[in-house]
Amino acid sequence: MYPFLFSKKNMVKTFFKTVVLFYVFLFLPCFASAAILSVDPSNGIYEVGDRIIVKIIATSNDIQFNAVSSSILFPSSIFEIESISKTNSVLDFWVTEPVFSKNFNTVKFEGISLGGFKGFTGTVITIALRAIKVGSGEVTFQNGHILANDGQGTDITGNLTGASFIVKEALPESLPSTIKKEKITVESITTPIIQSEVFSQPVPTLNVPEIILGKKYESLVVLGTSDYPKTQTLITFIAQDGTKVFILGTSDDDGSFNILVPKSLKSGVYSVSARMIKEDKTNSEESNMVTLQIGNIFSDISWQLWFVISFLIFFILYLLIRLYSHFDSNKSFNKYKLHEVEDVVHKSFDILREDIVQYDREKYTSIEHKRIVSIKKDINDAEKVINKEIKNVE
C-alpha cells in the first residue's frame, strides 16, 4: 500500500479535483440550457415627458418553449404605464391577458405559443411608459416562468433580468436649435402602442370539456371528453402557491383526449382543468376542476443534488475502505494518520452541507423547506455514524 495516498494534502486535492470535474460536465449543460426573461432596453437616460418603449424578451439557447408568465414591477417614482401591446408577440394565446395596474405600476400576463416557439429570442409583450418625475429606478420581475415545449411543462427559467433607468429634467425650449436636434425624441423612433384590450382574443364560445383523472400504462393521465375532434387541448395545473404549469395536447377523432400528467411537477396538491382551443383561437371556458396529489418526501430533490449527495457518500465510503485496508496491511499506521482521514471526512460533509444551504436559500414552499431540513438532519446523522466507525478503528 502507499501511505502517501492518505496524506491530508493528496486526499483533499483529489477530492476537489473530482468534484470540480463533475460539476463542469454535469451542471454546465443545465446552465447553458436555461432560458432568460429580460427587459429591453436594460438601461437608459430619459427626460420628463418622454415616452419610453420597453419590451419583455424571452431567450432560450437550445430548448423550445411554449409558455411564458410573469409579473413585472415598474418604478412608480419616475414612470407611469400608458399601454401594452401584444403585436409581434411570440405567444399567440393568452390564459391571462396582459394587463397593467396603475395603482401598483405592475404588468401581469400568462401566455402560450400553441405551436411552440422555435426561435432563439423573441418579444413577449411591448409596454409604453411615460417619464413623469426626475429620479432613478429599476424595473424588476416579481416572478417569471418559461416552460419548455417538451410535453412536460419543464420550467427552464434561468435569470430574470430587469432594467435600470434615469429620468432628468427636460431641456428648456429656449435652447439653440442645434442642441435641440441632438436630442432624440423617444416617441418618434418607436412603433405605435395600442391598448391591450383592443387585441383581446375571442371570448370563450366553445362548449366546455369534462375531465377526470385516470391511469394509462401505470401513468397518471387527464382523461377528457369534448365536442371538438382534432382540437388543441390546454391542460392547466395550479399548485397551492399559485404556480401554473401548462401542457398542450390534441383531442382524438371523437373529441376525447388523454394527456399524461407531467413528471416535472413538484410534490403537492394541484387543481387541474382543461380548455379547448381551435386554430382561429376560438376557445372554451375552463372545464370542471379536479384535484391531484403529486409526489412524496423525495420527489422535489433534483437529480443534480441527488448526484452530489451520492457522490460524496461513495467518496466517504471509499475513504473508509482504504482506511481499513491500509490499517490491516500497515501496522505502523498511527493515530495521527487516522485523524487526517477524519479531518477529510469532516471537510467532505461540510461541502455537502454548504450545497444544501445554497438550495435552502432558494424560494421554496414551507413543505419543501421541511424536506430540506430533513435532508440536513440525515446528513448530520450519517456523519455521526462514520465518526463512530473511525473511533472504533482507533
C-alpha positions in Angstrom: 0.0 0.0 0.0 1.1 3.6 -0.4 0.9 5.8 2.7 1.0 9.0 0.7 -2.5 8.2 -0.6 -3.7 9.0 2.9 -1.9 12.3 3.3 -4.3 15.1 4.0 -3.0 17.2 1.2 -3.4 14.5 -1.5 -6.8 13.3 -0.4 -8.2 16.8 -0.3 -6.7 17.7 -3.7 -8.0 14.6 -5.3 -11.5 15.1 -3.9 -11.8 18.7 -5.0 -10.5 17.9 -8.5 -13.1 15.2 -8.9 -15.9 17.5 -7.6 -14.9 20.3 -10.0 -14.8 17.9 -13.0 -18.2 16.5 -12.1 -19.7 20.0 -11.7 -18.3 21.2 -15.0 -19.6 18.2 -17.0 -22.9 17.7 -15.1 -24.1 21.2 -14.3 -22.7 23.4 -17.1 -25.1 21.9 -19.7 -28.0 22.7 -17.4 -27.0 26.4 -17.1 -26.4 26.7 -20.8 -29.9 25.5 -21.5 -31.6 27.9 -19.1 -34.0 30.4 -20.6 -33.9 34.1 -19.7 -36.7 36.6 -19.3 -35.4 40.2 -19.6 -36.3 43.8 -20.1 -35.1 45.6 -23.3 -33.5 48.1 -23.1 -31.7 47.2 -19.9 -30.9 50.8 -19.1 -31.3 54.4 -20.3 -31.4 58.1 -19.5 -34.6 60.0 -20.4 -36.3 63.3 -19.7 -39.5 64.1 -18.0 -42.3 63.8 -20.6 -40.5 61.2 -22.8 -42.5 58.2 -23.9 -40.3 55.1 -23.5 -41.0 51.8 -25.1 -39.7 48.7 -23.4 -40.0 45.0 -24.4 -40.2 41.9 -22.4 -37.9 39.4 -24.1 -37.7 35.6 -23.8 -34.5 34.0 -24.7 -33.7 30.3 -24.9 -30.4 28.8 -26.1 -31.4 25.4 -27.5 -34.8 24.4 -26.0 -38.1 25.3 -27.5 -40.6 26.9 -25.1 -44.3 27.3 -25.3 -45.4 29.2 -22.2 -44.3 32.4 -20.5 -45.8 34.1 -17.5 -44.7 37.0 -15.3 -45.5 39.9 -13.0 -43.3 42.9 -13.5 -43.0 45.9 -11.3 -42.1 49.4 -12.7 -40.8 52.3 -10.6 -43.8 54.5 -9.9 -41.4 57.2 -8.7 -40.4 58.0 -12.3 -42.8 56.2 -14.7 -46.4 55.6 -15.3 -47.6 52.8 -17.5 -49.6 54.0 -20.5 -50.4 50.9 -22.6 -49.5 47.3 -23.6 -49.2 45.7 -27.0 -49.1 42.1 -28.0 -48.2 42.9 -31.6 -45.4 40.6 -32.9 -45.5 38.5 -29.7 -44.1 35.0 -29.8 -47.2 34.0 -27.8 -50.5 33.6 -29.6 -52.9 32.5 -26.9 -53.4 34.3 -23.6 -54.5 32.4 -20.5 -54.4 35.8 -18.7 -54.4 38.8 -21.0 -51.6 41.3 -20.4 -52.9 43.8 -18.0 -51.4 46.7 -16.1 -52.4 48.3 -12.8 -51.8 52.0 -12.4 -52.2 51.7 -8.7 -49.4 49.3 -8.3 -47.5 50.1 -11.5 -47.4 46.4 -12.4 -47.9 44.3 -15.6 -49.1 40.7 -15.5 -49.6 38.1 -18.2 -49.8 34.4 -18.9 -49.4 33.3 -22.5 -49.0 30.2 -24.7 -47.3 29.6 -28.0 -49.6 27.0 -29.4 -47.1 25.5 -31.8 -44.1 26.1 -29.6 -41.6 29.0 -30.2 -38.7 27.7 -32.3 -36.5 30.8 -32.4 -33.6 31.9 -30.2 -35.2 35.0 -28.8 -38.5 36.8 -29.2 -40.7 39.6 -27.8 -43.4 38.6 -25.4 -45.1 42.0 -24.9 -44.3 45.6 -25.5 -45.0 48.3 -22.9 -45.3 52.1 -23.2 -44.1 54.1 -20.3 -44.3 57.9 -19.6 -41.5 59.6 -17.7 -43.2 61.7 -15.1 -40.6 62.7 -12.5 -36.9 63.2 -12.1 -35.1 60.4 -10.4 -33.9 56.8 -10.9 -35.5 53.4 -10.6 -35.4 49.8 -11.5 -37.8 47.5 -13.4 -37.9 44.2 -11.6 -39.6 40.8 -12.1 -41.7 39.9 -9.1 -41.9 36.4 -10.7 -41.4 34.8 -14.1 -41.6 31.4 -15.7 -40.6 30.0 -19.0 -41.9 26.4 -19.7 -40.3 24.1 -22.3 -42.3 22.7 -25.2 -41.5 19.2 -24.2 -44.9 17.8 -23.2 -43.8 18.0 -19.5 -44.1 21.7 -18.8 -40.5 21.7 -17.6 -39.5 25.0 -16.0 -36.4 26.2 -17.9 -36.3 29.6 -16.3 -32.8 30.9 -15.7 -32.2 34.6 -15.0 -34.9 37.2 -14.6 -33.1 40.3 -15.8 -34.6 43.7 -15.0 -33.5 47.2 -16.1 -32.3 50.5 -14.6 -33.5 53.9 -15.8 -32.7 57.5 -15.0 -35.1 60.4 -15.7 -33.8 64.0 -15.9 -35.3 67.4 -16.3 -36.5 68.2 -19.8 -34.3 70.5 -21.8 -35.6 74.1 -21.9 -37.4 75.2 -25.0 -35.1 78.2 -25.2 -32.1 76.1 -26.1 -30.5 76.7 -29.5 -31.9 74.7 -32.4 -28.6 72.9 -33.0 -28.8 71.4 -29.5 -32.4 70.5 -29.8 -31.7 68.5 -32.9 -29.2 66.3 -31.0 -31.9 65.3 -28.6 -33.6 62.1 -29.8 -37.3 62.1 -29.3 -38.0 58.7 -27.8 -41.6 58.5 -29.1 -40.6 59.2 -32.7 -38.5 56.1 -33.1 -41.0 53.6 -31.7 -44.0 51.8 -33.2 -47.4 52.8 -32.1 -48.7 51.2 -28.9 -52.3 50.2 -28.7 -54.1 49.3 -25.5 -54.1 45.6 -24.8 -57.9 45.4 -24.7 -58.1 46.1 -28.5 -56.1 42.9 -29.1 -58.2 40.7 -26.8 -58.6 37.2 -28.2 -62.1 35.8 -28.9 -64.3 35.4 -25.8 -64.9 31.7 -24.9 -67.8 30.3 -27.0 -66.9 26.6 -27.4 -68.6 24.0 -25.3 -66.8 23.3 -22.0 -65.0 19.9 -21.9 -65.2 17.5 -19.0 -62.2 15.8 -17.3 -61.4 13.1 -14.8 -58.1 11.6 -13.6 -57.1 8.1 -14.7 -54.2 5.8 -15.4 -52.7 4.7 -18.7 -49.8 2.1 -18.6 -49.4 2.8 -14.9 -49.0 6.5 -15.5 -51.4 9.3 -14.4 -53.4 10.9 -17.1 -56.0 13.6 -17.5 -58.9 12.0 -19.4 -61.5 14.2 -21.1 -64.3 14.4 -23.5 -65.3 17.3 -25.8 -67.4 18.1 -28.8 -64.3 19.0 -30.9 -62.1 16.4 -32.7 -58.5 17.2 -33.6 -58.6 20.3 -31.5 -55.8 21.6 -29.2 -56.4 21.0 -25.6 -54.7 23.1 -22.9 -54.3 21.4 -19.5 -53.5 23.7 -16.6 -52.0 22.5 -13.3 -52.2 25.1 -10.5 -50.2 24.4 -7.3 -51.2 25.6 -3.9 -48.8 28.5 -4.1 -50.4 29.7 -7.4 -47.6 28.4 -9.7 -49.1 27.2 -13.0 -47.9 24.5 -15.4 -49.4 24.4 -18.9 -49.5 21.3 -21.1 -50.8 21.2 -24.7 -52.3 18.2 -26.3 -54.8 17.3 -29.1 -58.1 15.7 -28.9 -58.8 12.4 -30.9 -61.2 11.9 -33.8 -64.1 11.7 -31.4 -63.2 14.7 -29.4 -61.8 12.7 -26.4 -58.3 13.3 -25.1 -55.9 11.7 -22.6 -52.8 13.7 -21.6 -50.1 12.4 -19.4 -49.6 14.2 -16.1 -46.1 15.7 -16.4 -43.3 14.2 -14.3 -41.8 17.7 -13.9 -44.5 18.6 -11.3 -43.2 19.1 -7.8 -44.8 17.3 -5.0 -48.0 18.8 -3.6 -51.7 19.2 -4.4 -52.8 20.6 -7.8 -56.0 21.9 -9.2 -56.4 20.6 -12.8 -58.6 22.0 -15.6 -58.8 21.8 -19.4 -59.7 24.2 -22.2 -60.3 23.6 -25.9 -58.7 26.0 -28.4 -59.3 26.0 -32.2 -56.9 27.3 -34.9 -58.8 30.6 -35.1 -58.2 31.0 -31.3 -61.9 30.4 -30.5 -61.9 28.7 -27.2 -63.9 27.3 -24.3 -64.2 28.2 -20.7 -62.2 26.1 -18.2 -63.6 22.7 -17.6 -64.6 21.2 -14.3 -61.7 21.2 -11.7 -60.2 18.0 -10.4 -57.6 17.7 -7.6 -54.4 15.9 -8.0 -51.8 14.8 -5.3 -48.3 14.5 -6.6 -45.1 13.1 -5.1 -43.5 12.1 -1.8 -40.8 13.3 0.5 -38.0 12.7 -2.0 -39.8 14.0 -5.1 -38.5 17.6 -5.2 -34.9 16.8 -4.8 -33.3 17.5 -8.1 -31.2 14.8 -9.7 -28.2 17.1 -9.6 -28.4 17.3 -5.8 -29.0 13.6 -5.5 -25.9 13.0 -7.6 -23.8 15.3 -5.3 -25.1 13.5 -2.2 -24.5 10.1 -3.7 -21.0 11.1 -4.9 -20.0 12.3 -1.5 -21.3 9.2 0.2 -19.4 6.9 -2.1 -16.3 9.0 -1.7 -16.6 8.8 2.1 -17.1 5.0 1.8 -14.0 4.8 -0.3 -12.0 6.6 2.3 -13.3 4.1 5.0 -12.4 1.1 2.8 -8.9 2.5 2.1 -8.6 3.2 5.8 -9.3 -0.4 6.9 -7.2 -1.8 4.1 -4.3 0.4 4.9 -4.7 -0.3 8.7 -4.6 -4.1 8.1 -1.6 -4.1 5.8 0.5 -1.5 7.6 0.8 -1.8 11.4 2.7 1.4 11.6 -0.4 3.3 10.6 -0.8 5.7 13.6 -3.5 7.8 15.1 -2.1 10.9 13.5 -2.9 9.5 10.0 -6.3 8.4 11.3 -7.0 11.9 12.4 -6.0 13.2 8.9 -8.6 10.9 7.4 -11.2 12.0 9.9 -10.5 15.6 9.0 -11.1 14.9 5.3 -14.4 13.2 6.1 -15.5 16.3 8.1 -14.5 18.6 5.2 -16.5 16.4 2.8 -19.6 16.7 4.9 -19.1 20.5 5.3 -19.1 20.8 1.5 -22.3 18.8 1.3 -23.9 21.0 3.9 -22.9 24.1 2.0 -24.6 22.8 -1.1 -27.7 22.1 0.9 -27.7 25.6 2.4 -27.5 27.1 -1.1 -30.5 25.1 -2.2 -32.2 26.2 1.0 -31.7 29.9 0.1 -33.9 29.4 -3.0 -37.6 30.3 -2.9 -39.2 27.2 -1.5 -42.6 26.5 -0.1 -43.0 25.6 3.5 -43.4 21.9 2.6 -40.2 21.9 0.5 -38.3 23.7 3.3 -39.2 21.0 5.8 -37.8 18.4 3.4 -34.5 20.3 3.1 -34.3 20.5 6.9 -34.9 16.7 7.0 -32.1 16.1 4.5 -29.8 18.2 6.6 -30.6 16.1 9.6 -29.9 12.9 7.7 -26.5 14.3 6.6 -25.6 15.1 10.2 -26.7 11.6 11.3 -24.6 9.9 8.6 -21.6 11.9 9.7 -22.1 10.7 13.3 -22.2 7.1 12.2 -19.0 7.4 10.1 -17.2 9.2 13.0 -18.2 6.4 15.3 -16.7 3.9 12.9 -13.5 5.9 12.8 -13.4 6.0 16.6 -13.8 2.2 16.7 -10.7 1.9 14.4 -8.8 3.9 16.9 
